[in-house]
Amino acid sequence: MSIQKWSGIAAIIEACTYIFGFILFFGVLDATEYDAPERYL
């Protein structure tokens, strides 16, 4: 495989890693407990 194909695969893996990290942080680990809309203000 050429270097361009390996860089494309690496870019896709990096994008998936970022998406997984955001889902993990905001969906599971975010412990701010903002349940009520008045707490956002």
C-alpha positions as CSV (number, residue, x, y, z in Angstrom):
1,M,0.0,0.0,0.0
2,S,1.1,3.5,-0.7
3,I,1.7,6.2,1.9
4,Q,-1.4,8.0,0.8
5,K,-3.6,5.0,1.5
6,W,-2.0,4.6,5.0
7,S,-2.6,8.3,5.7
8,G,-6.2,8.0,4.7
9,I,-6.7,5.0,7.0
10,A,-5.0,6.8,9.8
11,A,-7.2,9.9,9.3
12,I,-10.4,7.7,9.4
13,I,-9.2,6.0,12.6
14,E,-8.3,9.4,14.2
15,A,-11.8,10.7,13.4
16,C,-13.5,7.6,14.9
17,T,-11.3,8.0,18.0
18,Y,-12.4,11.7,18.4
19,I,-16.1,10.7,17.9
20,F,-15.8,7.9,20.4
21,G,-14.1,10.2,22.9
22,F,-16.8,12.9,22.7
23,I,-19.5,10.3,23.1
24,L,-17.7,8.8,26.1
25,F,-17.1,12.1,27.8
26,F,-20.5,13.8,27.2
27,G,-22.6,10.6,27.5
28,V,-20.9,8.7,30.3
29,L,-18.3,10.6,32.2
30,D,-19.9,14.1,32.3
31,A,-20.9,14.4,35.9
32,T,-22.2,18.0,35.9
33,E,-25.8,16.9,36.7
34,Y,-27.5,19.5,34.5
35,D,-30.9,17.8,34.6
36,A,-33.1,20.9,34.9
37,P,-33.1,23.7,32.3
38,E,-32.8,26.4,35.0
39,R,-29.5,25.0,36.0
40,Y,-28.1,25.8,32.5
41,L,-28.5,29.5,33.2
